[in-house]
Amino acid sequence: MEGGAVIRLRTVALYRPRFNSMGPGVPELFPWQVSGSYLEACNCLPICPCRRVGSRLGGRSTYGVCDFALSWRIAAGRAGTIDLSGLSVVLAGSYDDDEPGSPWRVALYVDERADPGQQSALADIFLGRAGGTSLQNFAAHIGEVYAVRPARIDLEHEPAGTGIRAGQYVTVSGVEAVFADGPVSCAIPGHDRPGTEMRAELQRVDDPPLRWDVRGRCGFLADFDYRSDAA
């Protein structure tokens, strides 16, 4: 399915649809809730300067441009009557600290095992179009979506073995824990969910115009719990 149809979008704006994007007659998307484990990698040096460490707030990225790969493994989830449990999502993207508003430019990879209704619900939730926690925590920063692609997604979200793979597009491997002198948190899963700072041996994204290959940069492992405004 990786080479199949691609939904191309220009911008992401908040909306409150009654139905998901499959159209009338499909189950309602709301309320929705997804929870599970989260792993990210980016091109910053660990500990990522964007993180909050203890009472110390985060700031600019190490190099002024952040190239990232984010992943969510949903242990339990539902959007209306649509079951999302056991599915996974990966988001790759980049932003420039010095560009006004620092908009994210991204590609979203949805689990190829999901049926069209599930894939549509995942895209609505993780691109922020369904509002809720995902919009508040990170998706409001998305300015342009290059593609939404079904892909085979393999995630390892365990401290003893962590990694991300989304088809031929995204690879993160060789992730190990990094010492921190206080609780470390990230805005994407939420600062109320401190996690573990990591170092990734490899982060590679190859889905033009998103393309980079970096070694020995930072990662972060935590859990997440997102929900709609009405959940």
C-alpha positions in Angstrom: 0.0 0.0 0.0 3.0 2.3 0.4 3.0 3.2 -3.3 -0.8 3.7 -3.4 -2.9 6.9 -3.5 -1.6 9.9 -1.7 -3.8 12.6 -0.2 -2.1 16.0 -0.8 -3.0 19.0 1.3 -1.7 22.5 1.4 -2.6 23.7 4.9 -4.1 22.4 8.0 -6.9 24.3 9.7 -9.0 23.5 12.7 -12.5 22.3 11.9 -15.3 20.5 13.8 -16.7 18.0 11.3 -19.7 15.9 12.3 -18.4 13.1 10.1 -14.9 12.0 9.2 -13.6 12.7 5.8 -15.1 9.6 4.2 -18.3 11.6 3.8 -21.9 11.4 4.9 -23.2 8.1 6.3 -20.1 7.0 8.1 -19.9 6.8 11.9 -19.3 10.0 13.8 -15.7 10.9 14.7 -16.6 12.4 18.1 -15.8 11.9 20.9 -12.4 10.4 20.3 -9.6 9.3 22.5 -6.2 7.6 21.9 -3.5 6.6 24.3 -0.3 4.6 24.3 3.4 5.1 23.8 5.3 7.9 22.1 8.9 8.0 20.6 10.5 10.8 18.7 13.9 11.7 17.2 15.2 14.9 15.9 18.5 16.5 14.7 19.2 18.4 18.0 21.9 17.3 20.4 20.7 15.6 23.5 19.3 16.7 25.8 17.1 18.5 23.3 17.0 22.2 24.1 13.3 22.2 23.3 12.6 20.0 26.4 11.6 21.1 29.8 14.1 19.7 32.4 12.9 20.2 35.9 11.9 23.8 36.2 14.1 24.9 33.2 12.0 25.7 30.2 12.9 24.7 26.7 14.1 27.1 23.9 15.5 27.1 20.4 16.6 24.0 18.6 20.3 23.2 18.5 20.9 24.2 14.9 18.0 26.6 14.3 16.3 24.1 12.0 14.6 21.1 13.5 14.2 17.9 11.4 12.1 15.3 13.3 10.3 12.0 13.2 7.5 11.4 15.7 5.7 8.1 16.4 2.7 7.0 18.3 1.7 3.4 19.1 -2.0 3.4 20.1 -2.7 0.9 22.9 -6.3 1.9 23.3 -8.3 4.3 21.0 -11.6 5.1 19.5 -13.1 7.8 17.3 -16.9 7.6 17.7 -17.6 4.0 16.8 -14.3 3.5 15.0 -11.8 1.3 16.9 -8.2 2.6 16.7 -6.6 0.2 19.2 -3.4 -1.4 18.1 -2.7 1.0 15.2 0.3 3.3 14.7 1.1 6.7 13.2 4.4 8.4 12.2 4.8 12.1 11.4 8.0 13.4 9.8 8.7 17.1 9.3 10.9 20.2 9.7 10.7 23.7 10.9 12.9 26.8 11.1 13.2 28.7 14.3 13.7 32.0 12.4 10.8 31.7 10.1 7.8 33.8 11.4 5.6 31.4 13.3 8.0 28.5 12.7 5.4 26.5 10.8 5.9 22.7 10.5 6.0 21.1 7.1 5.2 17.5 7.4 4.3 14.1 5.9 2.0 11.8 7.8 2.2 8.0 7.6 -0.8 6.0 8.7 -0.9 2.3 9.5 -1.4 0.2 6.3 -3.3 -2.4 8.4 -6.1 0.2 9.1 -9.2 0.3 6.9 -10.1 3.5 5.1 -12.3 4.8 7.9 -9.6 4.1 10.5 -6.9 5.8 8.3 -9.1 8.9 7.8 -9.8 9.1 11.6 -6.0 8.8 12.3 -5.3 11.6 9.9 -7.9 13.9 11.3 -6.7 13.3 14.9 -2.9 13.6 14.3 -3.1 16.5 11.9 -5.2 18.4 14.4 -8.2 18.7 12.2 -10.3 17.0 14.9 -9.2 19.5 17.6 -8.5 18.2 21.1 -5.2 17.5 22.8 -3.3 16.7 19.6 -4.1 20.2 18.2 -3.3 21.9 21.5 0.0 20.0 22.1 1.6 20.1 18.6 -0.7 20.1 15.5 -1.5 23.8 15.7 2.1 24.3 14.5 1.5 22.4 11.2 1.5 24.8 8.3 1.8 22.5 5.3 1.2 18.8 4.8 3.1 17.4 1.9 1.4 14.0 1.9 -0.7 11.5 3.9 0.5 8.0 3.1 -0.4 4.5 4.2 2.7 2.6 5.2 3.9 -0.4 7.0 4.8 0.9 10.4 7.0 -0.9 12.9 7.6 0.7 16.3 9.7 -0.4 19.3 8.8 1.7 22.3 10.7 0.0 25.0 13.7 1.5 26.9 15.7 -1.7 26.2 15.0 -1.5 22.5 13.5 1.5 20.7 13.0 2.4 17.0 10.8 3.7 14.3 10.2 2.5 10.8 7.6 3.8 8.3 8.0 2.0 5.0 11.0 3.2 3.1 10.4 6.7 4.3 11.4 6.9 8.0 14.0 5.0 10.0 15.1 5.6 13.6 17.3 3.0 15.2 19.9 2.4 17.9 18.2 4.5 20.6 19.6 4.6 24.1 18.8 6.5 27.3 20.6 9.7 28.2 21.3 10.8 31.8 19.2 13.8 32.9 19.6 15.7 36.2 15.8 16.2 36.5 12.5 15.1 35.1 12.4 15.6 31.3 9.2 16.5 29.5 8.1 17.3 25.9 5.2 19.4 24.8 4.1 16.8 22.2 3.0 14.1 24.6 2.5 16.8 27.2 4.5 18.3 30.0 2.3 16.4 32.5 3.9 13.1 31.1 7.6 13.2 31.8 9.6 10.6 29.9 13.2 9.5 29.1 15.7 11.5 27.0 17.3 9.3 24.4 20.1 9.3 21.8 19.4 7.8 18.4 22.3 6.2 16.4 20.4 6.9 13.2 17.5 9.1 12.1 16.8 8.9 8.3 13.9 10.5 6.4 13.7 10.1 2.7 10.4 11.4 1.3 11.2 14.6 -0.7 11.2 17.4 0.0 11.8 15.9 3.4 15.2 14.3 3.3 18.0 14.0 6.0 20.3 11.4 7.5 21.7 12.3 11.0 23.6 10.3 13.6 23.9 10.5 17.4 21.1 13.0 17.9 18.4 13.2 20.4 15.2 11.2 21.0 12.5 11.1 23.6 10.3 8.2 25.0 7.1 8.7 26.9 3.4 7.8 27.0 0.5 9.9 25.7 -3.2 10.3 26.2 -5.0 12.6 23.6 -8.7 13.2 23.5 -11.3 15.3 21.8 -12.7 18.5 23.4 -15.9 16.6 24.3 -14.2 13.4 25.5 
